[in-house]
Amino acid sequence: MDLAIVISVIAVALVFDFTNGFHDAANAIATSISTRALTPRVALGMAAVFNFVGAFIGTGVAATVGKGIVDAPQGRQGLVLVLAALAGAIAWNLITWWLGLPSSSSHALIGGLVGSAIVSSGGVHWDGVVEKVVIPMFLSPLVGFGLAFLVMIGILWSFRNRNPHRIGQGFRHAQTASAAAMALGHGLQDAQKTMGVIVMALIAGGYQDTFHVPLWVVFVAAGAISLGTLSGGHRIIRTLGRRIIHLDPARGFAAESAASAVLYTTAFVFSAPISTTQTITGAILGVGATKRASAVRWGVGVNIAWAWVLTLPAAALMAAIAHVLLSPLA
C-alpha cells in the first residue's frame, strides 16, 4: 500500500511539474514572441530544451523545498501531506492559468506544503518560510524592476546616436540568447522544486534515509517541466508579452537579462525558491518605466500583484481541503 501511495505521489508531482511548465512557459518566451524575435513554435521548443538542461545544474533549491519548509512525518501521514500539497498547488495553477494570470507555481507549491502541514501532524519551519519564501517574494520583483530599469537606461545611453532600426534588429537577434538564459534559469529554479517534493515522499515512504536527489528524479522532473513548456500556456504569454506594455527588442532583451541574473543569483547563492513569474514581471515593468508612465498598463500589474499575494494562502487552503479529503489514506 505504501509503495502504491509513493508512486501516486511521484505521478502527481510530475503532473504538477507539467502544469508548472505550461503555466510558466511565458516567463522565458513572452517577451521574445511579442517583439517577434522568435516565432511561438521556435520559442517554445528552445524554452523546453533549456528548461531540461537547467534542471541538471543545481540542487540547492530542491533541498530548501524538500527539507527547509515543512517536516513530513514518516509513513502514510507524510505521503498524504505531500499528496495534498501537490493537489492544492495544481488546483491553483489551473485556476490562474484559466484566468490568464501569471501567478507563481513556486509559491503555489510552498503554500500547498504549508497548508497541508498545518492540518496534519507535520511541522512548518516558519523561519524558513519567511527567510526563503516571503522575503524573496517581495524582493525578487523589486530587484528585477530596478536591475532591468538600470540595464535599459544603460542601453538607451550607449546607443543614443545609433540608427534605431539597426539597433532593433541587433537586439532582436540578442533576444535569442537572453530568452535561452531565462529558460535555463526557469529550469534551474522550478524543476528543482518538484525534485524536492519527490525526495520528500521517498524519505517519508522509507525509500531514502537522507536528503539527496537521485539522477532518475532529476531526469523525470526535467522531462515533465519540458513537456509542459512545449505545450504552451498561451493565455499567460499574452498577458506578459502584450498586456503590460508594448515591448521593443531592446526592452525585451533588458528584461530577460535582468530577470535571468536574479534567478541565477538566488539559486546558486541563497538556494531560495523564488518565483520566475514575479521576477520577469517586475523586470518588464522596470523596462517599461524607462519609456513613460502612461506606456505601462499599471492596472494589469495590480491584478497580477493581487494574484501573487493570494497564491500562498489560496494554495494553502486548497491543500488543507485536499488533506481532509485524503486523510482516510493515512
Contacts in CASP RR format, 6 or more apart in sequence:
PFRMAT RR
TARGET T0000
AUTHOR 0000-0000-0000
METHOD contacts of the structure
MODEL  1
MDLAIVISVIAVALVFDFTNGFHDAANAIATSISTRALTPRVALGMAAVF
NFVGAFIGTGVAATVGKGIVDAPQGRQGLVLVLAALAGAIAWNLITWWLG
LPSSSSHALIGGLVGSAIVSSGGVHWDGVVEKVVIPMFLSPLVGFGLAFL
VMIGILWSFRNRNPHRIGQGFRHAQTASAAAMALGHGLQDAQKTMGVIVM
ALIAGGYQDTFHVPLWVVFVAAGAISLGTLSGGHRIIRTLGRRIIHLDPA
RGFAAESAASAVLYTTAFVFSAPISTTQTITGAILGVGATKRASAVRWGV
GVNIAWAWVLTLPAAALMAAIAHVLLSPLA
1 76 0 8 1.000
2 75 0 8 1.000
2 76 0 8 1.000
2 79 0 8 1.000
2 205 0 8 1.000
2 206 0 8 1.000
5 76 0 8 1.000
5 79 0 8 1.000
5 80 0 8 1.000
5 83 0 8 1.000
5 205 0 8 1.000
5 329 0 8 1.000
6 79 0 8 1.000
6 201 0 8 1.000
6 202 0 8 1.000
6 205 0 8 1.000
6 207 0 8 1.000
8 83 0 8 1.000
9 79 0 8 1.000
9 82 0 8 1.000
9 83 0 8 1.000
9 86 0 8 1.000
9 197 0 8 1.000
9 198 0 8 1.000
9 201 0 8 1.000
10 198 0 8 1.000
10 201 0 8 1.000
10 220 0 8 1.000
12 83 0 8 1.000
12 86 0 8 1.000
12 87 0 8 1.000
12 90 0 8 1.000
13 82 0 8 1.000
13 86 0 8 1.000
13 194 0 8 1.000
13 197 0 8 1.000
13 198 0 8 1.000
13 201 0 8 1.000
13 221 0 8 1.000
14 194 0 8 1.000
14 220 0 8 1.000
14 221 0 8 1.000
14 224 0 8 1.000
15 86 0 8 1.000
15 90 0 8 1.000
15 224 0 8 1.000
16 86 0 8 1.000
16 89 0 8 1.000
16 90 0 8 1.000
16 93 0 8 1.000
16 105 0 8 1.000
16 109 0 8 1.000
16 194 0 8 1.000
16 197 0 8 1.000
17 191 0 8 1.000
17 194 0 8 1.000
17 221 0 8 1.000
17 223 0 8 1.000
17 224 0 8 1.000
17 225 0 8 1.000
17 228 0 8 1.000
18 224 0 8 1.000
18 225 0 8 1.000
18 227 0 8 1.000
18 228 0 8 1.000
18 231 0 8 1.000
19 90 0 8 1.000
19 93 0 8 1.000
19 94 0 8 1.000
19 97 0 8 1.000
19 105 0 8 1.000
19 228 0 8 1.000
20 93 0 8 1.000
20 105 0 8 1.000
20 190 0 8 1.000
20 193 0 8 1.000
20 194 0 8 1.000
20 225 0 8 1.000
20 228 0 8 1.000
21 51 0 8 1.000
21 105 0 8 1.000
21 190 0 8 1.000
21 225 0 8 1.000
21 226 0 8 1.000
21 227 0 8 1.000
21 228 0 8 1.000
21 229 0 8 1.000
21 231 0 8 1.000
22 97 0 8 1.000
22 228 0 8 1.000
22 229 0 8 1.000
22 231 0 8 1.000
22 232 0 8 1.000
22 233 0 8 1.000
23 93 0 8 1.000
23 96 0 8 1.000
23 97 0 8 1.000
23 105 0 8 1.000
23 233 0 8 1.000
23 236 0 8 1.000
24 102 0 8 1.000
24 105 0 8 1.000
24 186 0 8 1.000
24 190 0 8 1.000
24 229 0 8 1.000
24 236 0 8 1.000
24 276 0 8 1.000
24 277 0 8 1.000
25 44 0 8 1.000
25 47 0 8 1.000
25 228 0 8 1.000
25 229 0 8 1.000
25 231 0 8 1.000
25 232 0 8 1.000
25 233 0 8 1.000
25 236 0 8 1.000
25 237 0 8 1.000
26 102 0 8 1.000
26 233 0 8 1.000
26 236 0 8 1.000
26 237 0 8 1.000
26 239 0 8 1.000
26 240 0 8 1.000
26 241 0 8 1.000
26 277 0 8 1.000
27 102 0 8 1.000
27 182 0 8 1.000
27 186 0 8 1.000
27 240 0 8 1.000
27 259 0 8 1.000
27 276 0 8 1.000
27 277 0 8 1.000
27 279 0 8 1.000
27 280 0 8 1.000
28 43 0 8 1.000
28 47 0 8 1.000
28 50 0 8 1.000
28 51 0 8 1.000
28 179 0 8 1.000
28 182 0 8 1.000
28 183 0 8 1.000
28 186 0 8 1.000
28 229 0 8 1.000
28 256 0 8 1.000
28 276 0 8 1.000
28 280 0 8 1.000
29 38 0 8 1.000
29 40 0 8 1.000
29 43 0 8 1.000
29 44 0 8 1.000
29 46 0 8 1.000
29 47 0 8 1.000
29 179 0 8 1.000
29 182 0 8 1.000
29 183 0 8 1.000
29 237 0 8 1.000
30 236 0 8 1.000
30 237 0 8 1.000
30 239 0 8 1.000
30 240 0 8 1.000
30 241 0 8 1.000
30 280 0 8 1.000
31 175 0 8 1.000
31 179 0 8 1.000
31 240 0 8 1.000
31 241 0 8 1.000
31 247 0 8 1.000
31 251 0 8 1.000
31 252 0 8 1.000
31 255 0 8 1.000
31 256 0 8 1.000
31 280 0 8 1.000
31 284 0 8 1.000
32 38 0 8 1.000
32 43 0 8 1.000
32 175 0 8 1.000
32 176 0 8 1.000
32 178 0 8 1.000
32 179 0 8 1.000
32 252 0 8 1.000
32 256 0 8 1.000
33 39 0 8 1.000
33 40 0 8 1.000
33 43 0 8 1.000
33 237 0 8 1.000
33 241 0 8 1.000
34 241 0 8 1.000
34 242 0 8 1.000
34 246 0 8 1.000
34 247 0 8 1.000
35 172 0 8 1.000
35 175 0 8 1.000
35 247 0 8 1.000
35 248 0 8 1.000
35 249 0 8 1.000
35 251 0 8 1.000
35 252 0 8 1.000
36 172 0 8 1.000
37 171 0 8 1.000
37 172 0 8 1.000
37 173 0 8 1.000
37 175 0 8 1.000
37 176 0 8 1.000
37 179 0 8 1.000
37 249 0 8 1.000
37 252 0 8 1.000
38 46 0 8 1.000
38 175 0 8 1.000
38 176 0 8 1.000
38 179 0 8 1.000
40 234 0 8 1.000
40 237 0 8 1.000
43 179 0 8 1.000
44 229 0 8 1.000
44 230 0 8 1.000
44 232 0 8 1.000
45 229 0 8 1.000
45 230 0 8 1.000
46 176 0 8 1.000
46 179 0 8 1.000
46 180 0 8 1.000
46 183 0 8 1.000
47 179 0 8 1.000
47 183 0 8 1.000
47 186 0 8 1.000
47 229 0 8 1.000
47 230 0 8 1.000
48 183 0 8 1.000
48 226 0 8 1.000
48 227 0 8 1.000
48 228 0 8 1.000
48 229 0 8 1.000
48 230 0 8 1.000
49 183 0 8 1.000
49 226 0 8 1.000
50 180 0 8 1.000
50 183 0 8 1.000
50 184 0 8 1.000
50 185 0 8 1.000
50 186 0 8 1.000
50 187 0 8 1.000
51 183 0 8 1.000
51 184 0 8 1.000
51 186 0 8 1.000
51 187 0 8 1.000
51 190 0 8 1.000
51 191 0 8 1.000
51 222 0 8 1.000
51 225 0 8 1.000
51 226 0 8 1.000
51 229 0 8 1.000
52 187 0 8 1.000
52 222 0 8 1.000
52 223 0 8 1.000
52 225 0 8 1.000
52 226 0 8 1.000
53 184 0 8 1.000
53 187 0 8 1.000
53 222 0 8 1.000
54 184 0 8 1.000
54 185 0 8 1.000
54 186 0 8 1.000
54 187 0 8 1.000
54 188 0 8 1.000
54 191 0 8 1.000
54 222 0 8 1.000
55 187 0 8 1.000
55 188 0 8 1.000
55 191 0 8 1.000
55 192 0 8 1.000
55 195 0 8 1.000
55 218 0 8 1.000
55 221 0 8 1.000
55 222 0 8 1.000
55 223 0 8 1.000
55 225 0 8 1.000
56 218 0 8 1.000
56 222 0 8 1.000
57 184 0 8 1.000
57 188 0 8 1.000
58 188 0 8 1.000
58 192 0 8 1.000
58 267 0 8 1.000
58 268 0 8 1.000
59 192 0 8 1.000
59 195 0 8 1.000
59 213 0 8 1.000
59 218 0 8 1.000
60 192 0 8 1.000
60 267 0 8 1.000
60 271 0 8 1.000
61 188 0 8 1.000
61 189 0 8 1.000
61 192 0 8 1.000
61 193 0 8 1.000
61 267 0 8 1.000
61 271 0 8 1.000
61 272 0 8 1.000
61 273 0 8 1.000
62 192 0 8 1.000
62 193 0 8 1.000
62 195 0 8 1.000
62 196 0 8 1.000
62 199 0 8 1.000
62 213 0 8 1.000
63 196 0 8 1.000
63 211 0 8 1.000
63 271 0 8 1.000
64 132 0 8 1.000
64 271 0 8 1.000
64 272 0 8 1.000
64 273 0 8 1.000
65 109 0 8 1.000
65 110 0 8 1.000
65 113 0 8 1.000
65 192 0 8 1.000
65 193 0 8 1.000
65 196 0 8 1.000
65 197 0 8 1.000
65 200 0 8 1.000
65 273 0 8 1.000
66 196 0 8 1.000
66 197 0 8 1.000
66 199 0 8 1.000
66 200 0 8 1.000
66 211 0 8 1.000
67 200 0 8 1.000
67 211 0 8 1.000
68 125 0 8 1.000
68 128 0 8 1.000
68 132 0 8 1.000
69 110 0 8 1.000
69 113 0 8 1.000
69 114 0 8 1.000
69 124 0 8 1.000
69 125 0 8 1.000
69 128 0 8 1.000
69 129 0 8 1.000
69 132 0 8 1.000
69 133 0 8 1.000
70 81 0 8 1.000
70 113 0 8 1.000
70 114 0 8 1.000
70 116 0 8 1.000
70 117 0 8 1.000
70 122 0 8 1.000
70 123 0 8 1.000
70 124 0 8 1.000
70 125 0 8 1.000
71 117 0 8 1.000
71 122 0 8 1.000
71 123 0 8 1.000
71 124 0 8 1.000
71 125 0 8 1.000
72 78 0 8 1.000
72 79 0 8 1.000
72 81 0 8 1.000
72 82 0 8 1.000
72 117 0 8 1.000
72 122 0 8 1.000
72 200 0 8 1.000
72 201 0 8 1.000
72 203 0 8 1.000
72 204 0 8 1.000
73 81 0 8 1.000
73 120 0 8 1.000
73 121 0 8 1.000
73 122 0 8 1.000
73 204 0 8 1.000
74 203 0 8 1.000
74 204 0 8 1.000
74 205 0 8 1.000
74 206 0 8 1.000
75 204 0 8 1.000
75 205 0 8 1.000
75 206 0 8 1.000
76 329 0 8 1.000
76 330 0 8 1.000
77 120 0 8 1.000
77 121 0 8 1.000
77 122 0 8 1.000
77 204 0 8 1.000
77 330 0 8 1.000
78 120 0 8 1.000
78 122 0 8 1.000
78 201 0 8 1.000
78 204 0 8 1.000
78 205 0 8 1.000
78 330 0 8 1.000
79 201 0 8 1.000
79 204 0 8 1.000
79 205 0 8 1.000
79 329 0 8 1.000
79 330 0 8 1.000
80 120 0 8 1.000
80 323 0 8 1.000
80 326 0 8 1.000
80 327 0 8 1.000
80 329 0 8 1.000
80 330 0 8 1.000
81 113 0 8 1.000
81 116 0 8 1.000
81 117 0 8 1.000
81 120 0 8 1.000
81 122 0 8 1.000
81 204 0 8 1.000
81 323 0 8 1.000
82 113 0 8 1.000
82 116 0 8 1.000
82 197 0 8 1.000
82 200 0 8 1.000
82 201 0 8 1.000
82 204 0 8 1.000
83 322 0 8 1.000
83 326 0 8 1.000
83 329 0 8 1.000
84 112 0 8 1.000
84 116 0 8 1.000
84 120 0 8 1.000
84 319 0 8 1.000
84 320 0 8 1.000
84 322 0 8 1.000
84 323 0 8 1.000
84 325 0 8 1.000
84 326 0 8 1.000
85 109 0 8 1.000
85 111 0 8 1.000
85 112 0 8 1.000
85 113 0 8 1.000
85 115 0 8 1.000
85 116 0 8 1.000
85 117 0 8 1.000
85 197 0 8 1.000
85 319 0 8 1.000
85 322 0 8 1.000
86 109 0 8 1.000
86 112 0 8 1.000
86 197 0 8 1.000
87 318 0 8 1.000
87 319 0 8 1.000
87 322 0 8 1.000
87 326 0 8 1.000
88 108 0 8 1.000
88 112 0 8 1.000
88 315 0 8 1.000
88 318 0 8 1.000
88 319 0 8 1.000
88 321 0 8 1.000
88 322 0 8 1.000
89 105 0 8 1.000
89 108 0 8 1.000
89 109 0 8 1.000
89 111 0 8 1.000
89 112 0 8 1.000
89 315 0 8 1.000
89 318 0 8 1.000
89 319 0 8 1.000
91 315 0 8 1.000
91 318 0 8 1.000
91 322 0 8 1.000
92 103 0 8 1.000
92 108 0 8 1.000
92 311 0 8 1.000
92 314 0 8 1.000
92 315 0 8 1.000
92 318 0 8 1.000
93 103 0 8 1.000
93 105 0 8 1.000
93 108 0 8 1.000
96 102 0 8 1.000
96 103 0 8 1.000
96 307 0 8 1.000
96 311 0 8 1.000
97 233 0 8 1.000
97 235 0 8 1.000
97 236 0 8 1.000
98 235 0 8 1.000
99 235 0 8 1.000
99 307 0 8 1.000
100 235 0 8 1.000
100 236 0 8 1.000
100 238 0 8 1.000
100 239 0 8 1.000
101 236 0 8 1.000
101 239 0 8 1.000
101 303 0 8 1.000
101 304 0 8 1.000
101 307 0 8 1.000
102 236 0 8 1.000
102 239 0 8 1.000
102 240 0 8 1.000
102 277 0 8 1.000
102 281 0 8 1.000
102 304 0 8 1.000
102 307 0 8 1.000
103 277 0 8 1.000
103 304 0 8 1.000
103 307 0 8 1.000
103 308 0 8 1.000
103 310 0 8 1.000
103 311 0 8 1.000
104 137 0 8 1.000
104 275 0 8 1.000
104 276 0 8 1.000
104 277 0 8 1.000
104 278 0 8 1.000
104 308 0 8 1.000
104 311 0 8 1.000
105 190 0 8 1.000
105 193 0 8 1.000
105 275 0 8 1.000
105 277 0 8 1.000
106 189 0 8 1.000
106 190 0 8 1.000
106 193 0 8 1.000
106 273 0 8 1.000
106 274 0 8 1.000
106 275 0 8 1.000
106 276 0 8 1.000
107 133 0 8 1.000
107 137 0 8 1.000
107 275 0 8 1.000
107 308 0 8 1.000
107 311 0 8 1.000
107 312 0 8 1.000
107 315 0 8 1.000
108 311 0 8 1.000
108 315 0 8 1.000
109 193 0 8 1.000
109 197 0 8 1.000
109 315 0 8 1.000
110 129 0 8 1.000
110 133 0 8 1.000
110 273 0 8 1.000
110 312 0 8 1.000
110 315 0 8 1.000
111 311 0 8 1.000
111 312 0 8 1.000
111 313 0 8 1.000
111 315 0 8 1.000
111 316 0 8 1.000
111 319 0 8 1.000
112 315 0 8 1.000
112 316 0 8 1.000
112 318 0 8 1.000
112 319 0 8 1.000
113 197 0 8 1.000
113 319 0 8 1.000
114 124 0 8 1.000
114 129 0 8 1.000
114 312 0 8 1.000
114 316 0 8 1.000
114 319 0 8 1.000
115 315 0 8 1.000
115 316 0 8 1.000
115 317 0 8 1.000
115 319 0 8 1.000
115 320 0 8 1.000
115 323 0 8 1.000
116 316 0 8 1.000
116 319 0 8 1.000
116 320 0 8 1.000
116 322 0 8 1.000
116 323 0 8 1.000
117 123 0 8 1.000
117 124 0 8 1.000
118 124 0 8 1.000
118 316 0 8 1.000
118 320 0 8 1.000
119 320 0 8 1.000
119 323 0 8 1.000
119 324 0 8 1.000
120 323 0 8 1.000
120 327 0 8 1.000
120 330 0 8 1.000
132 270 0 8 1.000
132 271 0 8 1.000
132 272 0 8 1.000
132 273 0 8 1.000
133 272 0 8 1.000
133 273 0 8 1.000
133 312 0 8 1.000
136 266 0 8 1.000
136 270 0 8 1.000
136 272 0 8 1.000
136 273 0 8 1.000
136 274 0 8 1.000
137 274 0 8 1.000
137 275 0 8 1.000
137 278 0 8 1.000
137 308 0 8 1.000
137 312 0 8 1.000
140 262 0 8 1.000
140 266 0 8 1.000
140 274 0 8 1.000
140 275 0 8 1.000
140 278 0 8 1.000
140 279 0 8 1.000
141 278 0 8 1.000
141 279 0 8 1.000
141 281 0 8 1.000
141 282 0 8 1.000
141 285 0 8 1.000
141 308 0 8 1.000
142 282 0 8 1.000
143 262 0 8 1.000
143 279 0 8 1.000
144 258 0 8 1.000
144 259 0 8 1.000
144 262 0 8 1.000
144 279 0 8 1.000
144 282 0 8 1.000
144 283 0 8 1.000
144 286 0 8 1.000
145 282 0 8 1.000
145 283 0 8 1.000
145 285 0 8 1.000
145 286 0 8 1.000
145 289 0 8 1.000
146 258 0 8 1.000
146 286 0 8 1.000
147 258 0 8 1.000
147 261 0 8 1.000
147 262 0 8 1.000
147 283 0 8 1.000
148 254 0 8 1.000
148 255 0 8 1.000
148 257 0 8 1.000
148 258 0 8 1.000
148 259 0 8 1.000
148 282 0 8 1.000
148 283 0 8 1.000
148 284 0 8 1.000
148 285 0 8 1.000
148 286 0 8 1.000
148 287 0 8 1.000
149 286 0 8 1.000
149 287 0 8 1.000
149 289 0 8 1.000
149 290 0 8 1.000
151 254 0 8 1.000
151 257 0 8 1.000
151 258 0 8 1.000
151 287 0 8 1.000
152 250 0 8 1.000
152 251 0 8 1.000
152 254 0 8 1.000
152 286 0 8 1.000
152 287 0 8 1.000
152 288 0 8 1.000
152 290 0 8 1.000
153 290 0 8 1.000
155 250 0 8 1.000
155 253 0 8 1.000
155 254 0 8 1.000
156 250 0 8 1.000
156 290 0 8 1.000
159 167 0 8 1.000
159 250 0 8 1.000
167 250 0 8 1.000
168 248 0 8 1.000
168 249 0 8 1.000
168 250 0 8 1.000
169 249 0 8 1.000
170 249 0 8 1.000
171 248 0 8 1.000
171 249 0 8 1.000
171 250 0 8 1.000
171 252 0 8 1.000
171 253 0 8 1.000
172 249 0 8 1.000
174 249 0 8 1.000
174 253 0 8 1.000
175 249 0 8 1.000
175 252 0 8 1.000
175 253 0 8 1.000
175 256 0 8 1.000
178 252 0 8 1.000
178 253 0 8 1.000
178 256 0 8 1.000
178 257 0 8 1.000
178 260 0 8 1.000
179 256 0 8 1.000
181 256 0 8 1.000
181 257 0 8 1.000
181 260 0 8 1.000
182 256 0 8 1.000
182 259 0 8 1.000
182 260 0 8 1.000
182 263 0 8 1.000
182 276 0 8 1.000
182 280 0 8 1.000
183 229 0 8 1.000
184 260 0 8 1.000
185 260 0 8 1.000
185 263 0 8 1.000
185 264 0 8 1.000
185 267 0 8 1.000
185 276 0 8 1.000
186 263 0 8 1.000
186 276 0 8 1.000
187 222 0 8 1.000
187 225 0 8 1.000
188 263 0 8 1.000
188 264 0 8 1.000
188 267 0 8 1.000
189 263 0 8 1.000
189 266 0 8 1.000
189 267 0 8 1.000
189 273 0 8 1.000
189 274 0 8 1.000
189 276 0 8 1.000
190 225 0 8 1.000
190 276 0 8 1.000
191 218 0 8 1.000
191 221 0 8 1.000
191 222 0 8 1.000
191 225 0 8 1.000
192 221 0 8 1.000
192 267 0 8 1.000
192 273 0 8 1.000
193 273 0 8 1.000
194 221 0 8 1.000
194 224 0 8 1.000
194 225 0 8 1.000
195 213 0 8 1.000
195 217 0 8 1.000
195 218 0 8 1.000
195 221 0 8 1.000
196 213 0 8 1.000
198 217 0 8 1.000
198 220 0 8 1.000
198 221 0 8 1.000
199 208 0 8 1.000
199 211 0 8 1.000
199 212 0 8 1.000
199 213 0 8 1.000
199 214 0 8 1.000
199 217 0 8 1.000
202 208 0 8 1.000
203 209 0 8 1.000
203 210 0 8 1.000
203 211 0 8 1.000
239 300 0 8 1.000
239 304 0 8 1.000
240 280 0 8 1.000
240 281 0 8 1.000
240 284 0 8 1.000
241 247 0 8 1.000
241 284 0 8 1.000
243 297 0 8 1.000
243 300 0 8 1.000
244 281 0 8 1.000
244 284 0 8 1.000
244 285 0 8 1.000
244 296 0 8 1.000
244 297 0 8 1.000
244 300 0 8 1.000
244 301 0 8 1.000
244 304 0 8 1.000
245 251 0 8 1.000
245 284 0 8 1.000
245 285 0 8 1.000
245 287 0 8 1.000
245 288 0 8 1.000
245 291 0 8 1.000
245 295 0 8 1.000
245 296 0 8 1.000
245 297 0 8 1.000
246 295 0 8 1.000
247 255 0 8 1.000
247 284 0 8 1.000
247 287 0 8 1.000
251 287 0 8 1.000
251 288 0 8 1.000
251 290 0 8 1.000
251 291 0 8 1.000
252 284 0 8 1.000
252 287 0 8 1.000
254 283 0 8 1.000
254 287 0 8 1.000
255 280 0 8 1.000
255 283 0 8 1.000
255 284 0 8 1.000
255 286 0 8 1.000
255 287 0 8 1.000
256 280 0 8 1.000
256 283 0 8 1.000
258 283 0 8 1.000
259 276 0 8 1.000
259 279 0 8 1.000
259 280 0 8 1.000
259 282 0 8 1.000
259 283 0 8 1.000
262 274 0 8 1.000
262 279 0 8 1.000
262 283 0 8 1.000
263 274 0 8 1.000
263 276 0 8 1.000
263 279 0 8 1.000
266 272 0 8 1.000
266 274 0 8 1.000
275 308 0 8 1.000
278 308 0 8 1.000
281 301 0 8 1.000
281 304 0 8 1.000
285 296 0 8 1.000
285 301 0 8 1.000
288 295 0 8 1.000
288 296 0 8 1.000
289 296 0 8 1.000
END
